[in-house]
Amino acid sequence: MNTFWAYFWPIFGAGLIIGVITGLAAFRAPRAKPKDREAAIQRWHRRRRIVLAGGTVVALAAAGLWHGPIGAAHRFAAQVERDARLTLVSYEMTQVHAAVHRGPFTRQLVLSGPADDFQRRELVRTMETLPGVSDATWSNAGRGTPLIAEGAGASLLGFLIGLVLAYLVELRRRYNAQWNW
């Protein structure tokens, strides 16, 4: 399982789509008569701020929905724990248990069970190489970044890239609007 494709890519794509739609709505230039142009520009700036703030909230809400109610975090944790269990079985270390740190979900893998010092060091090193695991440890310290924060960051990155794409589309539309022959 690749963490990028399984967890981050869908929420990045959702943020990208939300960013494009928000940008197309926010960057549309006002159409007003010359006598009340200043008032129209002020209304446009206020509307643009509201639309951009609303789009940001929607992108963050999409990340929260993806993480929780849609269940991407639980699927991610189940897959990582299954891979860790298969690794432990292949090393014949069935007494050792591996679980993803919860409360909040992180990409940290917490190991528990009987093992000597050499086995502990090597199991930590081996478990850190599993796809989706950022860190493996024998203590439940919870040092990792929460998975929802990483998902929100991916969503906001997609949102910002979507805004840039929408801005470029609007610039092209404005440039082409001068040719009215």
N, C-alpha and C positions, 0 to 999 in steps of 0.2 A: 504494500500500500504506500503510495506516495502522498505525503501530507499536503503538498501543494495542490494536486489534482483532486484529492478527496475532500479536503476541508476548505482550503483558501480560494481555489479558483472559482467555485460557484458564487461565493459572496463577493469576490472581486468583480465578477461579471455583473452581478446585480448592482453593485455600486457604480459600475461603468454605465449601465443603462439608465440608472436613476440620474447620474450626472449629466448625461447627454440630454435627457428630457428636461431636467431642471435648467440646464444651460440654454437650451433653445427657448424656453419660456422667459428666462431672466435677461438674456442679451438682445432680445428683439427691440429694436429702436422705436421710440415713440413717433407716432404720426400725428402732428398737430399743426394748426394754422399758425402763421408767423406772429399774430398778435398775442396768443397765449402760450407761446413756445416755452418760456421760462417755467411757468406753472406745470406744463406737461412734463418737462424734464425733471422737475422736483418730484412729481408723482411717480415717474418712471424709476428714479433712484430709490425711492421708498419701496416701491413694488419689487424691484430687483433684490433689495436686501431681504425682504420677507420671503421671496421665492427661494433664494439661496439658503436662508436659514431653515426653511421648511424642507428643502431637498437634503440638507445635512442631517436633519432629524430623521427623515425617512430612510436614509442610508444606514444610520446607526440602528434604527429600529429593525431594518432588514437583517443586520448582523446579529442582533439579539434574538430575532425569530429563528434564524438559521442555527444559532448555537443551541437554543433551548427547545422551544415547542416543535420545531421540525426535527430535532434530534441528531444533528450532525456531531455534536460533542460526544454523545453516548455511543454513536456508531464508531467514531474515531477511537474512543477509549476501548471499546470492545475489540476492535481490530488490533490495536497495539498490545492489549493484554493477551489476545490469542497468539500473536507472533512471539511474545515473550514466553508464554507457556510452551509453545512448540520448541523454542530454543532451549529452554530448561529441560524438557524431556529428551531432546537430542543429546544434551550433555549429561544425562542421567542424574539430574539434580531435582528430583521430583518433590523433595521436602521444602524447597525454596519456593516462595510465592512472590509474584510480581504484579503490581497494580499501579494504574495511573493515579497520580495524586489528585484527589478530589477536594473540593471545598476551598477555593474554586478549582475547576479543572485546569490543569497545566499539562505540558508535554513532558513532565518529569515522571520517571518510573521509580516507584518505591519498592525495594526488595526486602523480604523478611524470611526468616527461617534459619536452620542450622547450617553454618559454613565456617571453615577456618579462614585465617587472614588472607592466604593466597587465593582461595576460592572467591572471597568477597571482592578482592581487587580485580580479579579476572572477570567475574560476572558483571561488575560495574562497567568495565571496559567493553565487554561484549554487548551488554544491553544498550549502551550508548550508541552502538552502531545500527541498531534497529531503525527502520524508517519511521519517522514521526516522533522519535524520542529525542528530546533536547538534552536531557541529563538523567542519570541513574544514580540512586543513592540508597543507603541502608537506613537512613533516618527519615522521618516524616517531617522534614523541615519546611517544605513548600517554598523553595527559593525561586521557582520558575515564574515566568510571566503568565498571568491567567490567559487561557485559550480564548476567552471572549474578548479580551483586549487585543490579542493578535488578530482575531477576526474583524473587530471594529477597525483596526488599522488597515487591513486589506480592503475593507469596504470603503473607507475614506480615501485610500489611494486610488481605487477604481473610480470613485466619485470625482476626484480632482482631475483625473485623466479625461473623464467624460466631459467635465466642464471645459477643459482645454479644447477638446474636439468640437464641442458645440460653439465655442468662441470662434474657432477657425471657420466653421460653416457659416456663422453669422458674418464674419469679415468677408467671406467670398460672396455672400448674398448682397451685402452692401456695395461691394466693388462692382458687381454685375448690374446693380440697380442704376448706375449712372449711364448705362448704355440703353437708351430708350429710343431708338430710331427704328 
